[in-house]
Amino acid sequence: MTPLEERVASGFAERARREPEGLWWAPGRVNLIGEHTDYNDGYVFPFAIDRGTVAAAARRDDGRLRLWSLDADAVGDVGVRELAPGRVEGWTAYPQGIAWALREAEVAVPGADVLVATSLPQGSGLSSSAALLCAVGLALVELADATLTARELALLAQRAETEVAGVPTGAMDQLASMLGRDGHAIFLDTRTLETEPVRLAVRDAGLVLLVVDTCVPRRLADGAYAERRAQCEEAARILGVDALRDATPEGVVSAEAELGDVLTRRARHVVTEDVRVLEAVDALREREWTRLGALLAASHASLRDDYEVSARALDVAVDACTDAGALGARMTGAGFGGCALALVPAPTTDAVAAAVADAFARERLGTPEVFEVAPAAGARRLR
């Protein structure tokens, strides 16, 4: 077992005073490109990563759901039949939420003891919440002796996050966690939910994918995320389309007077980002790494200038990576903090990490964490 698996197994035995019936894993994700397109019915291109959440679980015969985390002090203890939206806050809203969503889908969720721990930084935009939902969801499905497809469980996890945890999210994070494939990114059409794995063979090309965790937590509850969604809906209404997925760059330009400055820039980001996703898929198929790097850079500029969801730390990280030799870099995730992603020649990895640390020190932005990620397999039972 990995050190994380050993910690979870021993932590469960200490708290539940018995051995778990199994260990389940779900990864976080990095979005290669395609930001703020998901709630506009657009295209996204995430990949599961080799960091995630482990859940240990065992059935109970009293109908109680007891919850522990090695990363948080709060403990959950609720009757399975008492689960409902709006009754819980904090991290336990997620496992309680997926238990509720499974029951809504007529899965006979039993009482259970569940303990979780993660290798994902919290609030960084690497989808720690989706990993938590999917790991616990897998465990509860197996303990219930039920059968769900990976896609079905992902959509129930999305429902749990939206209706119980209260975070209005699309299905990208959960689908990436459940459907991830080793060495591949997942091209996802968020309107149809059709997915296609596309080979992301960075190591074969002598490249690595570096994540820079700025350690500036994302703050989506301040209304900025909801404001962007509302602005996109208003722009779509003015353009006469169901969603910005149906608009074109030319259409946005022609309607600039009616849209006004802010809505023009919001719409321009979404429609050009959809184009960049399609071009990134093509670049990977053709193994055109310089082209992919340029698309990452263009995505960040659009998110910074048109969508206005970057942050000083993210811009410093992207600039430092690029100046130190990255083929391209961009913020990844919803923004306002969190992480940046860089496509870097393998021999320059240490130099890029050092350049980021130096830039943060000069700007007095604290100490970032820089680490390599690899496209990894999706959620599964470990043992």
C-alpha positions in Angstrom: 0.0 0.0 0.0 1.0 3.6 -0.5 1.7 5.8 2.6 -1.7 7.5 2.1 -3.5 4.1 1.9 -1.7 2.9 5.0 -2.7 6.1 6.9 -6.4 5.6 5.9 -6.5 2.0 6.7 -4.9 2.5 10.1 -6.9 5.6 10.8 -10.1 3.7 10.1 -9.2 0.8 12.4 -8.4 3.2 15.2 -11.7 5.1 15.0 -14.1 2.3 14.0 -12.3 -0.4 16.0 -12.4 -2.8 13.1 -10.9 -3.3 9.7 -12.4 -1.7 6.7 -14.2 -3.8 4.1 -12.2 -2.1 1.4 -10.3 1.0 0.2 -11.5 3.1 -2.7 -9.6 5.8 -4.7 -10.7 8.8 -6.8 -8.3 11.3 -8.4 -8.4 15.0 -8.7 -8.2 16.6 -12.0 -6.4 19.3 -14.0 -8.2 21.1 -16.8 -5.8 21.2 -19.7 -7.8 23.9 -21.4 -11.5 24.9 -21.6 -12.2 27.2 -18.6 -15.7 28.6 -17.8 -17.1 26.9 -20.9 -18.8 24.1 -19.0 -21.8 26.1 -17.9 -22.1 27.5 -21.4 -22.7 24.1 -22.9 -19.2 24.2 -24.3 -16.1 22.0 -24.6 -13.6 21.1 -21.8 -10.4 19.0 -21.9 -9.5 17.8 -18.4 -7.4 14.9 -17.2 -7.4 12.9 -14.0 -4.1 13.2 -12.0 -2.0 11.0 -9.8 -3.2 12.8 -6.6 -6.5 12.1 -5.1 -8.6 10.8 -2.2 -8.8 7.4 -0.5 -11.9 6.3 1.4 -12.0 3.3 3.8 -15.4 2.0 4.6 -17.4 -0.8 6.2 -21.1 -1.5 6.7 -23.0 -0.9 9.9 -26.3 -2.6 10.9 -27.9 0.3 12.7 -28.5 2.6 9.7 -26.0 5.3 10.8 -23.5 7.0 8.6 -20.4 7.9 10.6 -17.8 10.0 8.8 -14.1 10.9 9.7 -11.4 12.7 7.8 -7.7 12.7 8.5 -7.6 16.3 7.1 -10.4 17.8 9.2 -11.6 17.8 12.8 -15.3 17.7 12.1 -17.0 14.3 12.5 -20.3 13.3 10.9 -22.9 11.0 12.4 -26.4 10.9 10.8 -29.0 8.3 10.1 -29.1 7.3 6.4 -32.8 7.9 6.3 -32.4 11.4 7.7 -30.2 12.6 4.8 -31.6 15.7 3.0 -30.3 18.9 1.3 -29.7 21.9 3.5 -29.0 20.2 6.8 -25.2 20.1 6.9 -22.2 22.3 6.3 -18.5 21.7 6.0 -16.7 18.7 4.5 -19.3 16.2 5.7 -21.8 17.7 3.3 -20.0 15.9 0.5 -20.2 12.3 1.7 -23.6 12.9 3.1 -24.6 14.4 -0.2 -23.5 11.5 -2.3 -25.3 9.1 0.1 -28.4 11.2 -0.3 -28.1 11.3 -4.1 -27.6 7.5 -4.2 -30.7 7.0 -2.2 -32.6 9.3 -4.5 -31.4 7.0 -7.3 -33.0 4.1 -5.4 -29.7 2.6 -4.2 -30.2 1.0 -0.9 -27.4 2.7 0.9 -26.6 0.9 4.2 -25.3 2.4 7.4 -21.5 2.7 7.2 -18.4 3.9 8.8 -16.3 5.9 6.3 -12.9 7.6 6.8 -11.2 9.6 4.1 -7.8 11.4 3.5 -6.4 13.2 0.4 -3.2 14.1 -1.2 -4.9 17.1 -3.0 -4.4 20.6 -1.7 -7.7 22.0 -0.6 -9.2 25.0 -2.4 -6.6 24.9 -5.1 -8.8 24.1 -8.1 -7.7 20.5 -8.5 -11.2 19.2 -7.7 -10.7 17.8 -4.2 -14.5 17.9 -3.7 -15.1 15.7 -6.8 -12.5 13.2 -5.6 -14.1 13.0 -2.2 -17.6 12.5 -3.7 -16.5 9.9 -6.1 -14.3 7.9 -3.7 -17.1 7.8 -1.1 -19.7 7.1 -3.8 -17.8 4.1 -5.1 -17.5 2.8 -1.5 -21.2 3.2 -0.8 -22.3 1.6 -4.1 -20.2 -1.5 -3.4 -21.4 -1.7 0.2 -24.9 -1.5 -1.1 -24.2 -4.4 -3.5 -25.5 -2.1 -6.3 -24.2 -1.5 -9.8 -23.8 1.9 -11.4 -21.8 2.9 -14.4 -18.9 5.4 -13.9 -20.9 8.0 -15.8 -24.0 7.4 -13.7 -22.0 7.8 -10.4 -20.3 11.0 -11.8 -23.7 12.6 -12.5 -25.0 11.7 -9.0 -21.9 13.2 -7.5 -22.6 16.4 -9.4 -26.1 16.4 -8.1 -24.8 15.9 -4.5 -22.4 18.8 -4.9 -25.0 21.1 -6.3 -28.0 20.2 -4.2 -26.4 19.3 -0.8 -23.1 21.0 -0.7 -24.6 24.0 -2.4 -21.9 24.5 -5.1 -23.4 25.2 -8.6 -21.0 23.0 -10.6 -21.0 21.4 -14.0 -20.2 17.7 -14.4 -16.7 18.1 -15.7 -14.9 17.4 -12.4 -16.8 14.3 -11.5 -16.7 12.9 -15.0 -12.9 13.5 -15.2 -12.4 11.7 -11.8 -14.6 8.7 -12.8 -13.6 8.4 -16.4 -9.9 9.3 -16.3 -7.5 7.1 -18.3 -3.8 6.6 -17.8 -1.9 8.8 -20.2 -5.0 10.5 -21.7 -7.0 13.7 -21.4 -10.8 13.5 -21.7 -12.4 15.6 -24.3 -15.9 16.4 -23.0 -18.8 18.0 -24.8 -20.7 19.4 -21.8 -24.0 19.7 -23.8 -24.2 16.0 -24.8 -21.8 14.7 -22.1 -20.1 12.7 -24.8 -16.5 11.9 -23.9 -13.4 10.9 -25.9 -10.0 10.0 -24.4 -7.1 11.6 -26.3 -3.6 10.6 -25.8 -1.6 13.1 -23.7 1.9 11.6 -24.2 3.9 14.4 -22.7 6.7 12.2 -21.4 7.2 10.6 -24.8 7.8 14.1 -26.1 10.4 15.0 -23.4 7.9 17.3 -21.6 6.3 17.4 -18.2 3.1 19.1 -16.9 3.9 21.2 -13.9 1.3 22.5 -11.5 2.0 25.7 -9.5 -0.2 25.8 -6.4 -0.1 29.5 -5.6 -1.5 28.6 -2.1 -4.0 31.5 -2.6 -7.3 29.7 -1.9 -10.1 30.2 -4.4 -13.0 32.2 -3.1 -16.0 31.5 -5.2 -18.6 32.3 -2.5 -18.1 36.1 -2.9 -20.5 36.1 -5.9 -17.9 36.5 -8.7 -18.6 33.0 -10.1 -22.3 33.5 -10.0 -21.9 36.9 -11.6 -20.0 35.4 -14.5 -22.7 32.8 -15.1 -25.4 35.5 -15.1 -23.4 37.6 -17.5 -23.0 34.7 -19.9 -26.7 34.0 -19.8 -27.5 37.6 -20.5 -25.0 37.7 -23.4 -26.6 34.5 -24.9 -30.0 36.2 -24.6 -28.8 39.3 -26.4 -27.2 37.1 -29.1 -30.4 35.1 -29.5 -28.8 31.7 -28.8 -29.6 29.0 -26.2 -26.0 29.2 -24.8 -22.8 30.8 -25.7 -21.7 27.5 -27.1 -23.9 28.4 -30.1 -22.4 31.8 -30.7 -19.4 32.6 -32.9 -16.5 35.1 -32.6 -17.9 37.0 -35.5 -21.4 37.1 -34.0 -20.0 38.6 -30.8 -18.1 41.3 -32.7 -21.2 42.2 -34.7 -23.3 42.6 -31.5 -20.7 44.5 -29.5 -22.7 47.7 -29.4 -25.7 45.9 -27.9 -23.7 43.8 -25.6 -21.6 46.6 -24.2 -18.0 46.3 -23.1 -18.3 43.8 -20.2 -20.6 41.3 -21.9 -18.6 41.5 -25.1 -15.5 40.5 -23.3 -17.2 37.7 -21.3 -18.8 36.3 -24.5 -15.6 36.6 -26.5 -13.7 34.6 -23.9 -16.2 31.7 -24.0 -16.5 31.5 -27.8 -12.8 31.7 -28.4 -12.1 29.3 -25.6 -14.3 26.7 -27.2 -12.3 27.1 -30.4 -9.1 26.7 -28.4 -10.3 23.5 -26.9 -11.0 22.0 -30.3 -7.6 23.2 -31.6 -5.9 21.7 -28.5 -7.5 18.3 -29.2 -6.2 18.5 -32.8 -2.8 19.6 -31.6 -2.5 16.6 -29.3 -3.6 14.2 -32.0 -0.9 15.7 -34.3 1.6 16.0 -31.4 2.2 19.6 -32.1 3.5 20.6 -28.7 4.5 24.2 -29.6 1.0 24.8 -30.9 -0.5 23.4 -27.7 1.7 25.7 -25.6 0.6 28.7 -27.6 -3.1 27.7 -27.0 -2.4 27.5 -23.2 -0.9 31.0 -23.3 -3.8 32.4 -25.3 -6.3 30.8 -22.9 -4.7 32.5 -19.9 -4.6 35.9 -21.6 -8.3 35.6 -22.3 -9.2 34.5 -18.8 -7.1 37.4 -17.4 -8.3 40.2 -19.7 -11.7 39.2 -21.0 -13.1 37.0 -18.2 -11.2 38.7 -15.4 -10.9 35.6 -13.2 -7.1 35.5 -12.8 -5.3 36.8 -9.8 -1.9 38.4 -9.2 -0.3 35.2 -8.0 -1.6 33.3 -11.0 -0.2 35.9 -13.4 3.1 35.9 -11.7 3.2 32.1 -11.9 2.4 32.0 -15.6 4.9 34.7 -16.5 7.7 33.1 -14.5 7.1 29.7 -16.1 7.0 31.2 -19.6 10.2 33.3 -19.0 12.0 30.2 -17.7 11.2 28.1 -20.8 7.7 26.7 -20.6 6.1 26.1 -24.0 2.9 27.6 -22.5 1.2 28.1 -19.1 -2.2 29.1 -17.9 -4.4 29.3 -14.8 -6.4 26.2 -14.4 -9.7 25.9 -12.6 -12.3 28.6 -11.8 -9.6 31.2 -10.9 -9.5 33.9 -8.3 -6.6 31.9 -6.8 -5.7 28.3 -6.9 -3.3 26.7 -9.5 -1.5 27.3 -12.8 -0.4 24.7 -15.2 2.7 24.8 -17.4 3.9 22.6 -20.3 7.7 22.4 -19.7 10.6 20.6 -21.3 11.7 18.0 -18.9 15.3 19.2 -18.5 14.1 22.7 -17.4 11.8 21.4 -14.7 14.0 22.5 -11.8 14.8 25.8 -13.4 11.2 26.6 -13.9 10.3 25.7 -10.3 13.2 27.9 -9.0 12.0 30.8 -11.2 8.5 30.5 -9.8 9.8 30.5 -6.3 12.1 33.5 -7.0 9.2 35.5 -8.6 6.9 34.8 -5.7 9.6 35.9 -3.2 10.2 39.2 -5.2 6.4 39.9 -5.2 6.0 38.9 -1.6 3.4 36.3 -2.5 4.4 33.6 -0.1 5.8 30.2 -1.0 4.2 28.3 -3.9 4.2 24.6 -4.3 5.4 23.3 -7.6 4.9 19.6 -8.6 4.6 17.4 -11.6 1.3 15.8 -12.5 0.7 13.0 -14.9 -2.6 12.0 -16.6 -3.8 9.0 -14.6 -6.6 6.4 -14.4 -9.9 7.2 -12.9 -11.7 6.2 -9.7 -11.5 2.5 -8.6 -11.4 0.1 -5.7 -7.8 -0.3 -4.4 -8.4 -3.5 -2.3 
